[in-house]
């Protein structure tokens, strides 16, 4: 029986690769070389992380403003402009969520169409 140098799993004497982790049992491990596709994937994954904090920051900011306006509307005796009482701000949340879903859909489709 041969033991894997990587994970310690016991394998048959004729096995060339470990049954558990797939490491080579016959020689030194091969070095991994990044291909152009691997580099492109890393760039795409890194770019996704940059836009997410900005998006969630905008969402949190909008929700905070909406809550503040609702609190101010309900304070008795506070003299606010009439347009603040008349304007309905909640449609903004729906608009932002709809845009986020559309953008996510386009990103998913563009990733699927790449070779």
HELIX and SHEET records of a PDB file:
HELIX    1   1 UNK A   36  UNK A   73  1                                  38    
HELIX    2   2 UNK A   82  UNK A   86  1                                   5    
HELIX    3   3 UNK A   91  UNK A  113  1                                  23    
SHEET    1   A 2 UNK A   2  UNK A   3  0                                        
SHEET    2   A 2 UNK A  10  UNK A  11 -1                                        
END                                                                             
